[in-house]
Amino acid sequence: MQDLFGNNISDQPIRINIYADEIQGKRCPYTRQEWDYIGLIIEKIDNSFFEDIVHERFMGNYDQSSPYFAKNNKTVHWCDIRIADTKNVCKRWFEYLMNPSKSGGKLYSYILGINNSHIVKEEFDQENEFNSIYNRFFRSAVLYAIKTYFPNQRVIVENVFHEEGQQQDHEFFPWHSIYLLSKKDNIEFIHDRIQFLPKDHKVNSRSNVIQLCDCILGVSTCLIHGVEDSNSSKYRDELLELYYPLLDKMMSEPRNPNSRYDHHRRLLIRFFPKERTGIGDIARLTNQFYSKRQLYYIEQRSGQKSLFE
């Protein structure tokens, strides 16, 4: 089987779940421009990581009478990592993610950073600006991740999960992205609406992945934008140091196909757009995505001060 361009397509479809979260209103310490971020985690259903991350959370100890079970059963939210228990769960998740021999071929992650200061706001709904922008870029992120990680494959999306938030009450977001993406070649959706998950994995076990997505977004944006809280948790600092080598490789250009993280096959981060353009300017549709940015956290860590301050 071939697509319209003559590329071979596997007869056996790839079946996936997509998990999503976002961070809003991060200000660049260099330019003072405002950024939003969309984070995706993709799970191959026939080679799932889900049991792995639950195992990493509990270290294989599911005895609820054990004191370690309670320590490992806490909700992990990046901004609230201030004790050893949640730090240790997050650390094990990061170590799993960073090890391609464990998570390779199972877990795929994509982060899209959106420079709101360069977006042409007139092209979006002025009364509901964030949701209008988010809806369009969420769709773009999902499509790019699918086409990048599973090129020339027929893909069946069984579920799209998103953390609970303002998007669930939006008129279009819960269904519109799926509706438009389902019109693309070789992409099929089992459900016609996004499912919204709570943060707490004790309410829904799939929220373990939402927590992981939150942590990936949190550590990545703190490395890029720096740590805003001067009383930042020492536990988050440990996680920032752990994750820094991976994010540094992900943002390197050109990409190194021989990275020990094997990230180019499964872990990506991109930013959009490079520059502000006018309405209808075709330049904004080409060569506006990029990966390289300065990591302000490294300056903070070294005690250096930005030249822009």
N, C-alpha and C positions, 0 to 999 in steps of 0.2 A: 504494500500500500504506500502511495506517495501523496504529498501535499501538492498545492498548486504550483510550487516551485520545483517539483521533481525530487524533493528530499524524501528519503525513506522514513516511513512511520511504522513503529512496531505494532503488530496485531494485538498484542497484549497491553491493555491500558495500564497506566500508573494510577493507583488509587491513593488519594492523599486527604489529610485533614489540614486546615489552615487555622492558626491561632494568631490573634492580633491584639496589640495594645498601642497606646500613644502617650507622648509627653508634649505638653504645650508650653509656649512662652519662655523658651530658653534664650537668654540674651548673650550675644557674642561679646567676649571681653575685649576684643580688638576693634571691632567695627560698631558695636552697640546695636547691631541688627538683631531682629527677633526671629527665632527658629521654632518650628514644630517638627516632631519626629514620629514616624510610623514604624512600628516594629512587627515583623512577621516571623513566625516559626512554622515550618512545614514538616509534617509527619508522613512518612511513607507507611501506609497501613500494613502492607505485607512484610515490612521490616521495621516495626515500630520501636521508638525509643521510650514510649510511655512507661512501660514497666521498669525500664532502666532508671528513669529519674525518680520514680517512687522508691525504688530500691536504694538509690543514692540518698534520698531524704532520710530513710529509716536505717540505712546501712544494713538492710536485710533483717532487721529486728522488728517484727510486727507484734510482739508481745505487749499488749496494752497495759499490762500490770508492771512492766519494766519502767523504771524512772527515765531511761533513755528514750522511750517511746514518746513521752510527754515533751521532752526537750526538742525532739525532732519534728513534733507535730504542730509547731507554731507556724502561723502564716508568715511568709517571707515577702516583705515589701521593701524595695531598695531604700526608700527614705526613712524607714523605721528599723533598719539594721543597726541596733545599738547594744546588742547583747551577743555573747558568744554562740548561743544556740542557733539563732537565725543566720549569723555569719557562717557557721560551720556547714549548714545546709547549702547556702549559696556557694560556698567555696567548693563543695563536692560537685555541685551542678556545673560550675565553671570548669573544673578540672575534667569533668566528663565531656563537656562541649569542646574543650581545647584538645582533646585526645582523639584524633581521627580513627584510631584503631577501635575505639569504643563507639563513637557517635557517627562516624563516617558512613554514608549511605542510609542513615536513619533520620538525622536531624539536620534541617536546613534553616538558615536564618538570613533575613534580609532587613536592613534598616534603611529608610529613606528620610533624609533630612531636608526640610523645605524652608527656604529662606523667605519668610513673609515680607521682608523689606524689598524683595525683588519681584514679588508676585504682582501681576497686573490685576489689581482688585476689581477694576471695572468689569472684568470678565466673569465675576462671580456674583452671587446673590448678596446684595448689600445689607439686607435685613438679617441674614443668617450666615454671615461671612465664614466663620470657622467651619461649620458643617458643610457648606457648599464647597469650600476648598478641600476639606478633608475627604469628602465623598469622591471627588475626582482623583485625588492623589492616592487614595486607598486603592481604587480600581487600577491605577497605573502600577502601583507597587505589586499587587497580586499578579497582574499579567506579566510584569517583568520577571518576577521570581519564578513563575511557572515556566516561562519560555527559556529562562537561563538555566535552571536546574534540570529541566526535562525537555531538552530540545528535540524536535521531531518525534515527540511522543504524544500519544492520545492520553489525556489526563482526565480522570474522573474525580471531582472534588466531592467527597462525601459530606463534609461539614465545614462550615466557616464559623469559628468561635471568636468572639470579641469580648473584652472585659466590659462589664456594665459601665454605663456612662451616658453622657448627653446624647450620644449618637443613637441610642435605642429609641429615643423619643422623636427623632427627626423624621419628617414625612417620607423622605426618599431612602435614607441610608440603609435601613435593614433589608431592602430588596433590590434597590436600583443597580448597585454594582454587580450583583449576581445576574440580574436580567441582561445587562449589557455584555458582561463577560461570557455569558452562555452563547452569545452570537458569534464568538470567535471560533476559528477552526480548531478542532481537536480538544476543546475544553467543554466538559459536561459537569453540571451540578446536580446532585441528588436532591438537595433542598433548595427552595427558592427564597429563603430568608436566612439572614445571619442569626446565629444563636448567641445570646449574651450570657456570659458567665460571671458569677461573683468572684471576688478576690480570694475568698476562703475555700481552700481545698476540702475542708470538712463538710462543706455544703455540697460541693460537686468536685469529685476527684480530678476532673479535667482542668480544674483551676490550678493544679500544680504547674501546668504548662504556661498558664497566664502569669503566674508568679515568676517563672523562669524568664518569660519574655519581658516582664517589668524589670527584672534584674539586669538583663542584657542591655535594655534601653538605658537604665539608670547608670550603670557603670560606664557605658560608652559616652553618654552625654556629659557625665562628670569629668571624664578624661578630656573631652573636647572643650567644654566651657569652663572647667575648673570647679572647685568645690566652693559653693556660695556661703555655706555655714561655717563660720570660723571655729565653731565648736563641733565640727564634724566628727562622727564616730571613728575611733581608731580602728574599729572592725571594718568599716567601709574602706578606710585607707589601705588595709591589708588586701582587700579584694581589688582595689584599683591597681595596686602594684602587681597583683597576679594577672590581671586581664590586660594590662598595658602592652606587653609584647605582642599579643594577638592583634589588638586593634591597630597598633603601629604597622604591623604587616599588612592588615586589611586596607590601610589607607596609603600604602606605598604605591608609587607609580614609576615604572611599569610594574605590574603584578609579577610576583615570583612564583612560577609554577612548582618550584621545588621546596616550598615552605614546609617546615615540619608540621604545621597545623593543617596543611592541605586545604586552606581556607577558600582558595579560589574556586573550588568545586562545591562549596556548601555554605560559606559564610561571607556575606558581602555587605558593604555600606556604601551609599552614594548620596550626593547632595545635589540640590536643584533650586534655582538656576544659578549659573555662574555670574550673570549680570542682569540688570533690569533692562527690559526691552519694552517697546511700545505695543499697543493693541494691534494684532494682526501681523506683527513682525515675525517672519518665518524663521529668523535666527533663534528665536526662543524655543523652537522645536528641534533644533539640531545642535549638537555639541554643547549642550547646557548642563549635562550631568557630569559630575566629577567626584573623585574620591579623596583627594589630598587636602588636608587641613591641618593647621597647627593644633597641638594638644596643650591647652593652657595649664592643665594640671601639672605638667612637667615643669613649667616655669614656677608654679607655686611651690612645688616640691623642692626645687633647687634654690628657692629664695630670690630668683630673678624677678625683676619688675618689667612689665610690658612697656615698650617704647610709646605706646598709645596712651598711657596713663599720665 
